[in-house]
Amino acid sequence: YGPYTKIINDHVPVVWVQNLSDSSKEITTILTQLLSKSNMTITNDQMKYAVDQIAQYPTALYLRLALRVISRWTSFGEFYDTLPSSAPTLIDHIYSKLESTYGKTFCSYALAFLTFSKSGVSNTELEDLLSIENDVLESVFQYSDPKTGRLPSHVLSRLLSDLEELIAQGESGVYRWYHRQLKEAAERRYGYLRM
């Protein structure tokens, strides 16, 4: 009982989507086509590793998240252990990468505000919220002492651009997580920041 019952009772059309097969051939075909849309190819070893990992958790969400990680691989870089075997673990891996790229404090607060906002948060609201957190400003301006007391817009723009595949922007311009599991992982990870 729950959302499915409500959908049926309200006569909402339902389309059943089959699970992604754990067939290596099907996964290889899908992955190759998705990579080609970005004009990207990967080595045979990388393809084998990616297909093996996706076959362990053959869902559309895992494939989409894995594609995000795969698109950052280089032909000469290390790629083993970059695709954990479940969506929640992969999401945590992605959040860790974001924290190391943008700084743990700034990224943690930004993702916490996005996660715990009641009905989404706009770019301007997020910038305002981050600007009132002294810890965030200190981490962003660790090598300078600006008198503005305001987070530079370009810092947030870079993070939002990197989150593009993980968040969706609603009609009113507010950002929300693209998928429930992304929000749940952020709730677990950033719950200590909940206001």
N, C-alpha and C positions, 0 to 999 in steps of 0.2 A: 504494500500500500504506500502511496506517496505520489511523486511526480508522474510516474507512468500511468497510474490509475486516473489522475486528473486529466492527462492528455487524452486517454481513451474516452473518458466521460464527456470531455469537451469536444470530441470528434475532430481532434487535430490530426491531420495526415501524418503518418509515421512511415519512414523509410528505413528498412533494416539494412545495415551495412555489414557485410561479412568481415570476420576477423582476417587480418593479414595472415597469410599462410606462412608457416615456418619453413617453407620450401626455399632453398638457397637460390634456385633459379628465379623465382618470382621476386625475391628481395633484391637480387642483383639487378634485375631488369628495372625495377622501380627506382632503386638508388642511382643507377646509371642515367636514367631519364631525368631525375631531379637534379643531379649534378650537371648534366648537359645544359639545363636551363640557365645555369649560372656560368656556363662556359668553363666548367671545371672537370678535371679527371683526377683519378687517384691511382696509385700503383697497384699492382696485383696483390701484393701482401696487405696493403691497406684495405682493399676491397674484401679480401678473404676475412680479415679481422672484423671489419664492419658488419659483414653479412652474418658471421658467426654470432656476434653480439646481438644484433637485431633479432635473429632467430630465437634467442633465449627469451625475448620479451616482445613478441610480434604484434605491436599495437601501432596505430597511426600516430599517437602522441610520442611514443618512444622513437619512432622513425623520424618524426619532425625534429625532435630534440637532438637526436643523433646527427642529423644532417647539419644542424647548427655547429656541432663540435667538429664534424668531418670537414666542413667548409673552411675551417681554420688550420687544418693540417697542411704541412709542406711535404714535398717529396723527400726531403732529407731529414726531417724532424722525427722525434720519437712520438709514436702514436699509441703504442700498447698501453693498456690501463687508462685510456682516456674515455672509454665507453663502459661505465658500470653496467651490471646486468639487470637493472630494474629502473623504471621511470623515476621513482622517488630519489634513488641514489644518483641518477644522472642529473636530476634537477639540483640536488645539493652540490654536485660537481660544478655545474654551470654557475651557481651562486658564488661558490668559492673563487672561480675564475674572475667573475665580475668584481669581487672584493679585492682580489690581488691587482686587478687592472686599475680600479678607480679609488682604492683605499677602503679599508674595512669600515671605518666610521662613517664616511660619506655614503657609501653604498648601503650599509646596514640601515641607516636612518631613511634613506630614499625608498628602499624596498619596504621598510616597515610602514612608512606613511602611505605608500601605495596599497599595501596589504590591509591595513586597519582603517582606511577611510571608509566611511559608511556607504557612499554611493559613487566611489571613484574620486579621482583628484585630477585637477587640470594642471597644466604646465606651470602657470602662474602661482597657483595655490601651493604646488610642490616646492617651487623656488622660495616662496614666502616661509613655508614651514621649515625648510632646511636652513634658511637665513636666521631664524631665531634660535637655532641650536648652536650654542657656543662650541661644543665638541666638534661639530661639523665644520664650522668656520676655522677653528684652529687646525684641523687636519688638512683642509684645503689650502690654507695659507701658511703652512708650516715653515716655508722659507721666506716669507714676507709678512709685513704687518700693515695691511690696508686699513684705511680709516673709514671705508664705506660701510663696513658691518653687514655686507650683503654678499650672498653667493653669486659669483659671476654666472651669467646665463649660459655661456658656452660650456661650462662644466656639466651642468644638468643636461644640456642638449646632447652632449656626447654620450652620456649614460642612456638617455631615452632612445637615442639612435641605436645603441647596442642592444636595447631591450625590445626593439621593434618586432622580433619574431615571438616574443613572450607576452606582450601586452597588446590590448586592443583599445582603440580610441572610440568612445561612444559618440552619439549624435551631438551631445552638448559639449564635446571636447574634453571629456574626462577620460583618464586612463584607468583601465582595470586589467587584471590578469586574463590572459587568453583562455586558460584552462583551470578548472577547479584544483587539479593536483599541483599546479604552480603556486596557487594561493595557499593551499594547505602546507606545502613545504616551506613557504615563507613564514606562515604562522608559527610553525615549529622552530624555525631558525631564528626569527626576529621577535618572538613573543616577549622576550625580556625587555624590549623597548616599548611595549604597548603602554600608551599613556593612560 
